[in-house]
Amino acid sequence: MTAPTLPVTDKLLVEMQGHTALVIMTNPPANTWTEEGLLALRDTVLALAADPEVYALVLASDSDKFFSAGADLNLFADGNKERAYRMARLFGEAFETLSAFRGVSIAAINGWAMGGGLEVALACDIRIAEQKAVMALPEASVGLLPCAGGTQNLTRLVGEGWAKRMILCGERVSAEQAQRIGLVEEVVDNGNARETALALAARVAAQSPIAVTACKRLIQHTRVGTHNAALPLERDYFLDLFSTEDQQEGVNAFLEKRTPQWKNR
């Protein structure tokens, strides 16, 4: 497959592994988010989504200690509201673009995920955490708040009580605790998050990419739509799949007892 055209930056490294894009945060020492990094993430995800050969995305870190420490607080030390507005908008654009990625996105949390570092993981579909991982949204401890989806996405995943403990009380959670409350889907041994996430992403290639996109839209519809409105939408999306080549390929491959060859169209 031909590699997609991606933005040139030293803040993110992208490696293609089959139909999976491995996106590695590379901003030492703690993978803090800068304007350049946020723009690169947004444009990278858009480029990957435009490539029909990309089915999944794994977000990982090049640091042994940090997944991401979030925003660089030096940017906010002088109280400049114009800079704060621009950074908040960029955080929103980048992480909301990641959330809207048409394929499956998986965060491989291998260390500290703090503030915007946890929010980018919350924007992914699935989160794999190593045993040493620690997660928190500590913005209120420095007079700020999570502005990149943290208050909304965390509450949706873990419920209002635990969201308030983490945001209002500044509570940090371990990987095991995060799994218990529904913040992460799986905890693995230290050093195995990326490998586990890539293995899970590879399983996406067995699914019809068009069907995956439709299913993801329906699942995420529960964030804003009603149950009753979603039920007829399921049927509409189901019928829409009959206008695709992949629908016929998938059914016939099953009946012929062979592996389907997806075309993503």
N, C-alpha and C positions, 0 to 999 in steps of 0.2 A: 504494500500500500504506500502511497505517496504521503510524506509528512506534510501536515498543514503549515501554512505560512503564519508564523507567530511573531509577536513584537520582540524586538531585541532589547534585552535587559539583563543585568547581573543579579537581579532580585529574585528571579524565578528561573528554574531550569526545567525543561520539558523533555521527557523521553517517551517515545512510543513503544509500547509492548503489545503487539497484536492490535486489537481494537481498543486498547486502554491507553490513555494518556496519563503518565506519571508526572505530576506537577510538584516540583520540589522547591520549597521556600529556602532562599539562599541569601539571607541578610544577617550575617553574624554581628554580634555574638548571640543575640536572642530572637532573631527573626521578627523584629519590630516592624510595624507597617509604616511606610513612608508614602508620600504622594506618588512617587515613581512606582513603588510596589503595588499600590492599589490600582493604578491605571494599568499596570502590566497584568494583574490578575483579571481585571475586567476584560481587557482586550484579548487575553489568552483564552478565556472561557468562550468568548464570542467566536473566536477563530475555530476552536475545537467543535463548538456546536454547529458551525457551518460546514464542517467536514463530515460527509455521510459515512465515512469509514470509522469514525470515533464513536464508540458505544458507551464508554465509561471513563471516569476521571478519578484518579487517586491523588489526594493532597497530602504531601508528606514534608518532613523537615530534614535539613542536612545537619542539624545539631543533635548531639547526644543528650543534651540537657533540656533544651527548649523545643516544643512544637512551635509556639509563638508567644511572645510576651505582650502582644497587642500593640497599642499605639506608642509612639515615641513621645513621652511626656514633655520633652524639651520643646516640642512644637507649641505647647500650650502654656509655657511658663510665664510669658509676658502678658497673658490675658487678651491677646489680639482676637477679636470676634470675627474679623473677616477671614483670618486663617482657620479659625475653628469651624466656621461655616463651610469653607471649602473642604476641609478634611472630613467633616461629618457627611457631606454630600458624596464625597468619593468613597468613603466606607460603605455608605448605603448602595451606591451604584455597583461597586465591586461585589459585595456579598449578595445582593439581590440578583445580580446576573448569575452568580454561582448557584443560587437557589433555583433559578429558572432554567438552568442547563438541561437540555432535552434528554440527556442520558442519565446514567446513575453516577452520583458523586459520593466518594467515600473518604473520610478523614482518617488518617493513620496517626493517632495522637501518641507520640513517643516520649513526651516529657511535659514540662509546664505549659499549660494552655490558659493564659490569663487575659481578661478583658477582650480586646479585639481578636486575640488568639483563640479564645473559646468561641467567640461569635462567628468566626469563619468556619469553625467545625460545626456549629449549629446550623449554618447555611447549607451544609452537605446533607445528603439523604441518609447516610449511615455513618456511624462513628465507631472505630476500633481503637481501644486504648491499651497501652502497655501497663503492667502492674505499677510501675514507678510514676505514672502520669498523675498530675495534680491539676484540677480545674477550678477556676474562680472567675467571678465578675466583680472586681474590687473597685470599680470606678468611684463609688460614693465615698470611699476612704480618702480620695484626693479631691473631693468636691465636684465630681463629674457624674455622668450616668452612661450606661451602655447605649450607644446611639446607632449601632449597626445591626439592629434586630435582636439584641440580647434580651430585652424585657419581654418581647413577644415570643421569640422562638424558644427560649428556655421555659417559659410558662406553659407553652403548648406541649413540650416534651415531658416535663416533670411535675406539672401542676402548680397552683398558686402558692401553696405552702412552702415547697422547697425553693421555688423561684424567689420568694421573699427572704428565706434564710440565706440564700447565696448572694442576693443583690442588696437587701436592706441590712443584713447582719454581717456581710462580708465573709460568709463561711466558705472555706475551701473544701473540696471533696476529693477523695482518693478515687482511683479507678474502680475499685470494688464497690464503693458507695455509689459512684456514678452509674454503675450497671444496675444496682438495686433500685435506684429511683427513676431509671429509664433515660438517663442522659446519654449513655453509650449502649451499644447493642452487644458488644463483646469485649472481654478483657483477655489479653494474651501475655505470654512471658515477655520480659524485657528484650528488646531487639527484634521482636517478631511482628510488630504492628504493620510495617510496610508490606512484608511478605504475605501476611494474612489478608490485608486489604486488596493487594494485587490478585490473589487467588480468588477472592470473592468477586472482584471486578471481571475476571476472566470468565466467570460463570454467566455474566450478562450476555456474552457473545452467543450463548445457546438460545437466547430469547430473541424474538423478533424485535429489532430496534424501534420499529414504528409502533408495535403494540406496547413496548415499554414506555415510550413517550406518552401514549394515550393513558396508560394506567397511572403514570406519575401525575399527570394533570388532574385526573379524577381524585387521586389520593390527596393532593394538595388543595383541591377544591374544598375540602372539609374545613380549611382555615377561614374561608370567607363565605362559603355558600351553605345552604340548608340541606338537610338530609333529603327532604322531599324533592328539592330541585335537582339533586345529584342523580337520583334514580333514573329519570328519563334521559339524563345526559349520558349515563352509562350505556343505555340502549342506542343512543345516537352515535356515540363513539364506536360501539360494536359494529354497527352497520357501515360506518365510514371505513372500517378496516377492509370491507369487502371490495373497496375500490383500489386496493393495493395489490401489488404482485406478491408481496410477502405472505399475505393471507392464504393465497392459493398454494404457494410453495410450502408453507408450514403444514397445512392440512394434508396435502398430497405426500409430503415427506413422511409424516406420521403413518399414513395408510400404507406407504410403500416400504416402511421400516428402514428408512435411511436418514442421515443427518441433513437437516435443511440448509440450503445455501441462501442466506439472507442477502437482499439487494438494497434494503432500506429505502424502498419505494413501492 
